[in-house]
Amino acid sequence: MQAFFGIGNLTRDPELRYLQSGHAVCKFGLAIGERIKRGGEWKDEPTFLNVTCWGKRGETVAQYLRKGSQCAVRGRIRVSKYESKRDGTMKTSWEINADEVLFLARARGGERREAPGTEADPPYADDVGERDVRTEGPQEEAQKVEEPLPDFDEGQE
């Protein structure tokens, strides 16, 4: 199985379309940056990927993300090889079929796009602050146990 997990920024606004069957499909570009030291200098080396989301996930991505938004994507990799029409060389394309998209940060200086009649915000990580959403809810405090530790030397001569 080919698995993918990456964090990056959208390179273009998501494109939402509907198939004849009525299923939503959303496509967007994702740039994942890596800093590499070459010849004593640090350089940014981005990797560009195409991401596809289906159904409600795709509709939600198209509604809240836009070019520049940061997100984490988990999914499956599909690699395609094709011949360039421009110069006839072989090219490689990576596409991610997203199983999960986590919204991390909104694009700078922009407002989110909302579909008519929607009020709720998505769970952006920058809106959560110090709260850990995985453990939200009633928290029980650990009880201090004051029992003596067993004496392992007892009975040994």
N, C-alpha and C positions, 0 to 999 in steps of 0.2 A: 504494500500500500504506500502510496506517495502522500505524505502529509506535509502541510505547510503551516507555519505560524510566523507572522511578521507584523511590525508596527511601522506605519509610514503616513505620508500625507497624500491626499487626493491631488492628482495632476489636472483634473478637469471635473466639471460638475457631473454628477451621476446622470445617466440617460435611462429613463424608465420607459419601457414599452410593454405592450400586452400582446400575447400570442392570440391566434384565432380562438383557441380554447378558453381564453380569458385569464390565463396564468400570467402573472407579472414577472418580468425579467429586467433586472437593473444591471448596467455595466458602468464601471468607472476605472480610471487609471490610478495606480498607487506607486509612489516613489519611496523606496526604502533606502535611507542613507547610511553610509559607512565611511568612517574617517580612516584613511590609510596613510602611513608615513612613507613617503617616497623621496629619496635623496635629501633627507633632513627636513623636508617640508610636509606638513599635513595637508592632505587633499581630500575633498569630498568625492566619493565614488557612489553615485546613486544607482540602484537597480530599479528598472521600470517594469511593472507587472500590470496585466489586465485582470480585473476582478469581476466575477459574475455572481449576482445574488438572485434568488428566486422567491416568488410568493410574497408573503407579508414582510419578510426580511428585506426584500428588494424595495418594496414600497416605503418602508421606514427609512432605509438608507437614502432614497431619493428625496424624502421629505425633510430630513434633518442635516444631511451632510452636503458640503459643496467644496469646490476647489480650495485647497489649502487646509481643510479639516484634517485632524489627525485621528487615526483609528487603528485598532488592532484587528487583524483578520486571521481566522483559523479555517482551513479548508483543505482541498485536494488539488494537487498540481497537475496540469495537463500541458505537456510540451509538444509544440508543433514545429515542424521544419517545412520551409517553403522556399521557392525560388523568387528572388527579387525581380520585379518587372522592370525596374530601372536599369540594373547592371547585370542581371543574370546570376548573381552570387547566391549561395545558400544562406538563409537566415534562420534564426531560432526565435520562437515566441513562447513565453510562459504565460499561462492563464490559470487563475485560481478560481475554483468553484467554491464559493464561501459557504461554510456551514455555520459560521458565527462571525458577527461584526460587533466590536465594542467601540463605542464613541468615546474618544479620549479628550479631545479639545476642539473647540469651534475654530473656524478659520478666523484669522486676525481681522479686526475692524469690520466684520460683517455680522449681519443678523441672520438668524436661522430662518429657513423657509418653512411656512406652515401651510398645510392643506386647509381649505375652508372648513370651519367648524371644529378644529382641533385646539385643545387648550393645554394638554399635558406636554411637559418637556421630557425628552429622553434622559436616561441616566448618564449624563456626561460625568466623567471622572473629575473634571474641574468644578463641578457643582457639588460633589460629595464632600469635599474638604477632608477632615480628619476621620470621618465616619467610615467604618468598614461595612459596606452593604452586604457582604457575605454573612456577617454575624449579627445583623440587626435583629432586634427583638429583645424579649426579656433575657437578661443575663443573670445567672446565679453566681454569687460570689463563692470562691473556693472556701471550704470550711477547713479551719486549722485543726488537725488531729494531734492530740497531745497524749499519745500512748508511748510507753517506754519501748525502745528498740530491743529486740531479743538479744540475749547475751550468747553469742555463738561459741564462746570458750567454755560455757557451762557444760559440765559432764565430760570434758576432755582432760586427760591427765598427761 
